Amino acid sequence: MTDFDQLENDDELPKSKSQVKREMDALQEVGKKLLSLSKNQLKKIEMSDTLKDAIEESGRIKQNEAKRRHLQYIGRVMRTEDHETIAQRVALLDTTSAAYNKLFHQLEIKRDALIGENSKEVLSQYLDDNPNLEEIQLLRQLIRLSQKEASQEGNTSNRKKLFRLLREVEEKRLGLKG
C-alpha cells in the first residue's frame, strides 16, 4: 500500500511547493496594499504590533532590493495573522477594489431610497437594521433637507452629508471606524 492510499481525503495532502509560493505571493500583495494605505486607514485594521512595526519600518527603506526583501518579511509576518480578515478590510479601504465600489454603490442606493417616495418605510427598515444608531435625529433632518434639494435641483450638499453619515454608520458596523 502506498502513502497516498492511507490518506482518506484531499485535505490531508501536504501543500505543494508551488501552492506555498502562490499563498506567499498573495500575502505579499496584501502587504503591498497595506503599505499604500494612509496612517488613518491603517489604524482601522486590527493587526499585531509586529506587523504594524514592519509596515512603519518600510517607509524608511529606500533601496529597491531592500524593499522587496522587506515585503517578503511582511508576507511572512502576515502568515501568523488573521490575513483573510486583514485582506477584507484592506479591500474595503482600497478605493480601486471591487469591494469598495460595491459598498459605495450600495450606500448610494440606500441614500436614494431614503430620499425617494417610500422613504418612511426605508427609514424604518434602516433603523431596524442599525439599532445602535445614535444620530437618528440628524439622519431624519438630512433626509428632509435632501428631499427638498431633490425638488429644487442644483444644490447637493445635504445629499453628500447624508451619504457621509451612511458611510460612517457602515464603517462602524464593519469595524472600520473606532
C-alpha positions as CSV (number, residue, x, y, z in Angstrom):
1,M,0.0,0.0,0.0
2,T,1.3,3.5,-0.9
3,D,1.3,6.5,1.3
4,F,-1.4,8.0,-0.9
5,D,-3.8,5.1,-0.2
6,Q,-3.5,5.8,3.5
7,L,-4.8,9.3,3.2
8,E,-8.6,9.3,3.2
9,N,-9.3,12.8,1.9
10,D,-7.6,15.5,-0.1
11,D,-7.4,17.9,2.9
12,E,-4.6,15.8,4.5
13,L,-2.3,16.1,1.5
14,P,0.7,18.3,2.1
15,K,0.8,21.5,0.2
16,S,3.0,21.6,-2.9
17,K,5.9,24.0,-3.1
18,S,4.1,25.9,-5.8
19,Q,0.9,26.3,-3.7
20,V,3.0,27.6,-0.8
21,K,4.6,30.1,-3.2
22,R,1.2,31.2,-4.5
23,E,0.0,31.8,-1.0
24,M,3.1,33.8,-0.1
25,D,2.7,35.9,-3.2
26,A,-0.9,36.6,-2.2
27,L,0.1,37.7,1.2
28,Q,2.8,39.9,-0.2
29,E,0.1,41.6,-2.5
30,V,-2.0,42.3,0.6
31,G,1.2,43.6,2.2
32,K,1.7,46.0,-0.8
33,K,-1.8,47.2,-0.4
34,L,-1.3,47.8,3.3
35,L,1.8,49.9,2.5
36,S,-0.3,52.1,0.2
37,L,-2.9,52.9,2.9
38,S,-2.7,56.1,4.9
39,K,-1.9,56.1,8.6
40,N,-5.6,56.7,9.5
41,Q,-6.7,53.8,7.3
42,L,-4.1,51.5,8.9
43,K,-5.5,52.4,12.4
44,K,-8.8,50.9,11.3
45,I,-7.3,47.5,10.7
46,E,-6.6,45.2,13.5
47,M,-3.1,43.7,13.4
48,S,-0.2,42.7,15.7
49,D,2.4,45.1,16.8
50,T,5.0,43.2,14.8
51,L,3.1,43.8,11.6
52,K,2.5,47.4,12.5
53,D,6.2,47.9,13.1
54,A,7.1,46.2,9.9
55,I,4.7,48.5,7.9
56,E,6.1,51.5,9.7
57,E,9.7,50.5,9.1
58,S,9.0,50.0,5.3
59,G,8.6,53.8,5.0
60,R,12.3,54.2,5.9
61,I,13.6,51.7,3.3
62,K,14.7,53.3,0.1
63,Q,16.6,50.7,-1.9
64,N,14.5,48.5,-4.3
65,E,16.1,45.2,-3.3
66,A,15.7,46.0,0.4
67,K,12.0,46.9,-0.2
68,R,11.5,43.6,-2.0
69,R,13.0,41.7,0.9
70,H,11.0,43.7,3.5
71,L,7.8,42.9,1.5
72,Q,8.7,39.2,1.8
73,Y,9.2,39.8,5.6
74,I,5.7,41.4,5.8
75,G,4.2,38.4,4.0
76,R,6.0,36.1,6.4
77,V,4.6,38.0,9.4
78,M,1.2,38.0,7.9
79,R,1.2,34.2,7.9
80,T,0.7,34.3,11.7
81,E,-2.0,37.0,11.4
82,D,-5.7,36.6,10.5
83,H,-4.7,37.5,7.0
84,E,-8.1,36.9,5.5
85,T,-9.8,39.5,7.7
86,I,-6.9,41.9,7.0
87,A,-7.4,41.4,3.2
88,Q,-11.1,42.0,3.5
89,R,-10.6,45.2,5.5
90,V,-7.9,46.4,3.0
91,A,-10.3,45.7,0.1
92,L,-13.0,47.9,1.8
93,L,-10.5,50.7,2.3
94,D,-8.8,50.5,-1.1
95,T,-10.7,52.8,-3.5
96,T,-9.7,50.8,-6.5
97,S,-11.1,47.5,-5.2
98,A,-14.4,45.8,-6.2
99,A,-15.4,45.5,-2.6
100,Y,-15.1,49.3,-2.0
101,N,-17.0,50.0,-5.2
102,K,-19.8,47.6,-4.2
103,L,-20.1,49.2,-0.8
104,F,-20.1,52.7,-2.3
105,H,-22.9,51.8,-4.7
106,Q,-24.9,50.1,-2.0
107,L,-24.7,53.3,0.1
108,E,-25.7,55.4,-2.9
109,I,-28.7,53.2,-3.5
110,K,-29.6,53.3,0.2
111,R,-29.3,57.1,0.2
112,D,-31.5,57.4,-2.9
113,A,-34.1,55.1,-1.4
114,L,-34.1,57.2,1.8
115,I,-34.8,60.3,-0.2
116,G,-37.3,58.6,-2.6
117,E,-41.0,58.0,-2.4
118,N,-41.1,55.2,0.2
119,S,-38.7,57.0,2.5
120,K,-40.6,56.3,5.7
121,E,-40.6,52.5,5.1
122,V,-37.0,52.5,4.0
123,L,-36.0,54.6,7.1
124,S,-37.9,52.3,9.5
125,Q,-36.2,49.3,7.8
126,Y,-32.8,51.0,8.1
127,L,-33.3,51.8,11.8
128,D,-34.3,48.2,12.4
129,D,-31.1,47.0,10.6
130,N,-29.0,49.5,12.7
131,P,-30.5,49.5,16.2
132,N,-27.3,51.2,17.7
133,L,-27.6,54.2,15.5
134,E,-27.1,57.3,17.7
135,E,-27.6,60.0,15.0
136,I,-31.3,59.3,14.3
137,Q,-32.3,63.0,14.6
138,L,-29.5,64.1,12.2
139,L,-30.4,61.3,9.8
140,R,-34.1,62.4,9.6
141,Q,-33.1,66.0,9.2
142,L,-30.7,65.2,6.4
143,I,-33.3,63.1,4.7
144,R,-35.8,66.0,4.8
145,L,-33.3,68.5,3.6
146,S,-32.2,66.2,0.8
147,Q,-35.8,65.7,-0.3
148,K,-36.1,69.5,-0.6
149,E,-32.9,69.7,-2.5
150,A,-34.1,67.0,-4.9
151,S,-37.1,69.0,-5.8
152,Q,-35.1,72.2,-6.3
153,E,-32.3,70.7,-8.4
154,G,-28.7,72.0,-8.3
155,N,-27.5,72.0,-4.7
156,T,-26.5,68.6,-3.4
157,S,-24.7,69.4,-0.2
158,N,-27.2,67.7,2.1
159,R,-27.3,64.6,-0.1
160,K,-23.5,64.5,0.3
161,K,-23.8,64.9,4.1
162,L,-26.4,62.1,4.2
163,F,-24.1,59.9,2.2
164,R,-21.2,60.6,4.6
165,L,-23.4,59.8,7.6
166,L,-24.5,56.5,6.0
167,R,-20.8,55.7,5.2
168,E,-19.8,56.4,8.8
169,V,-22.5,54.2,10.2
170,E,-21.5,51.4,7.8
171,E,-17.8,51.7,8.7
172,K,-18.7,51.5,12.4
173,R,-20.8,48.4,11.7
174,L,-17.9,46.8,9.8
175,G,-15.5,47.7,12.5
176,L,-13.5,50.1,10.2
177,K,-14.1,53.0,12.5
178,G,-13.5,53.3,16.2
